[in-house]
Amino acid sequence: MANDLILYGAYPEVYLQNQPDLRRLMLSKITESYLFKDILAFSRIRNSQAIQDLARALAYQIGQEMNENELASRIKIDRKTLLSYLEILEQAFVIYRLYPYSQNPRREIGRKYKVYFVDLGIRNCLVGDFNPLNVRSDLGALWENFLASERKKNEHQLRIAPKTYFWRSYNGSEVDWVEVEEKVTSAWEFKYGPNAALSHGGRVFTKNYHVPVELVHPQNFMDKFI
């Protein structure tokens, strides 16, 4: 089930379809009609090509920290327009942003954020890649995005709204997901490999904040995280 959701997303009509070719066709139509027509018309965007280019650029950068100036330059728009387009995509539930957790700005990155897609089927359609997971070079990013989006959906269903972050220090130590709810902090690290172990970043986070970091992988994600 998880593999199908990672490849084709969770739109009901797509999820209930068994034929991969039809799934891809449906996602293409959803992307064109919803993302590139309905949203653009509703938002009255003049430069429709720029927001399409932005959506595709973001699809290639899931789980990476965003450099707004670099991204704006690549798409040939100014930073103010970029921020406006990001806001539109977020309000339309195409993407969401995850901001950094920091209690020590001198040692930790505190400005750049990550972008994830609410539905990975849309993301994979934008990059034109529905190859099996075992041959994907972006498998780690897909797994990270999948867990993040499913966690958000679960929180919405449970009607809870913890503050969520990622953590990264300037020396490269990183934890994928940090939650703070009623002053209680929890942390997780996402790994797809079957023999994965907690990284140095997880141990550093625990040392700095006295919060244990749990490892989330395909064999335990339903119990540990979702």
N, C-alpha and C positions, 0 to 999 in steps of 0.2 A: 504493500500500500504506500509506504513512504517513498519508494522509488518512483511510482506513478505520480505522486504529488510533486516531487522534485522536478520531474521532467515536464509534466503537463498542467500542473497547478490544480486549483480546486473549484473552478467554475463548474456548477452542477452538470450542465449539458456536455461539457468536455470530460469530466470525471466519470460519468455514466456511460460514455462511449468506449467500446472495446478496441476499435480499429485505429491504430496509430496514424494512418493517413488522414482519416476523418478528424481525428483530434487536432492534428496540425492545421488542417483546413479551417476548422472551427475557431481555433486560436487566432489564425490570421484574420479572419473576418471580425472577431471581437476586437482585436488590436486596431484594425482599420476603422471600424465603425465607432467604437467607444473612445479609444485613446486619441485617434487622429481626426475624428470628425465631431463627435458629440462634445468632448471636452474643449476642443479648440473653438467650436461655434459658441458654446456657452460662455467661454472666457473672453470671446471677442479678440482673439490674438491675431495680430496682423502678420507677424512673421512665423507662419505655421511651420516652415521648414526648420527653423531654429529650435523649436521645442521638440520636434521629431528627432533632430540630431542630438539634442540634450538627452532625451529618453534613451536613445541607443547608446550614447556615451556612458550614461549611468548604468545601463545593463552590463556593460563590459567591466564596470568597476565595483560591483557589489562587494561589500565587506571591506573596501579600501577607504582610507581617509581621503576626504575630498579637499582638493585645492581649488577654491572658487576662482581665483584669478587665472589659473592655468586652464580650467575648464571653460571659462568665459572666452578666453583668447582662442581656444581651439574651435569653439562654435561660432566665433566672430560676433559676439554680443558683449555689451558692457556688464559689469558685475551686478548692477541694480536690476537689469532685465533678467539675468540669470537667477537671482534670488526670487524674483517675481514668478518665474516659470517653475522653480522648485516648489514654491508655495502652492501653485496651481496643481501640480502633480501630486503633492501631498494631500491637499484638500479633496482631491478626486479619488483618493485611496489607490493610487498607482504605486507610490513609494512612501516610505517614511524614513525619517532621519534618527540616528542614534548618536547621542552626544557623549563626550568623554566624562568619566568620573575622575574627580581630582580633589584631594585634600592637601596637596602639596604642589602648587603650580610651578615651583622652581625645578622640580624633578619630573613632573608629569605633563603630558600634552594636554592642553586645556581648551583649544579652540577648534581644531578640525573635527568634523563629524563623519560618520559613515552613512551610506544610503543603502537601504534594502528595498526589494520589491514585495508588495503585498501578495502578489500571485506570481509564482515562478514560471507558470506557463506563458504569461505575457513576456516575462524577461527572456525566456529561451526563444520565443518567437522573434523578439527584437534583435537578437544576435544570430538567429537562423541556425540554432544548434539543438537538435533533439537526439543526439547520439546517446547510446547507453552510458550509464554512469561509469562503468569500468574502463572506458576509454576517454573519459573527459579530463582535460587539463585543468578545468575549473571546478573539480569535484569538491575541494575544500570550501570554496566560496559558496557553492550551491548548498552544501550541508549547513553552513553557517546561516545563510539566508533562510533556509527551510525552518530551522529551529527557531530563529528569531521571529519569523512571521507566524508560525504556529503558536508560539508562546503568547504573542500579542492577541491572537484570536481567542486563545483560551482565557486570557485575562478579561477580555471583553465579555465572553460568555459567563464568567464567574462574577462579573460586575466589580472587579477590583482594578485598581489603577496604581500599581507601584511605580516609582520612578525607576527608569531603566537606563543603563549606560554600558559603554565598554571602557576598559582601562588600559592605558599604555603609558610607559615611562619613556623618557628620552633615550634610554640605553636599549630600547627595544623589547623590554618585558611587557607582556600583554595578557589580558584576560578578556574573553569574548563577551561575557554578559554579566552585568552587575545589577542587582535590584535592591532598592531601598524602600521598605514599607514599614511605617510606624517606627522609624529609627532602627529597624532590624535590617542588616545588610547581608545579602547572599550573593554568591558568585559561582559561575560555571565556565568551564572551558570545553569547546566543541572539537571533537576529533572523529574522523570517519574511519580510520584504520582500526582493524580488530585488535591489534596489539599496542594500541596507543597508550602512552603514559602521560601523566601530568607534566606540563612543561616547566622550565625554570621560571617563567613569568607567573605561573600559578603559585609556585612556592614563594616567590618574592611578594606577591600580593598578600598571601597569608601572613608572612612575616611582618609586613608593614601595617596591615589593618586588623590582624588577629581574626580573620574571617577565613574559614576553610573553603577551598575551591573544589567543586565537584566536577568530575570528568563525565561528559555526555557523549555517547557513541551510539551507533545503530542498534546495539543490543539492549541498551537500557534507557533510551531517551523517553519512552512512554512513562516509565516509572520515575525517572530522575528529573524530568524537565517539563514535559508537555502536560 
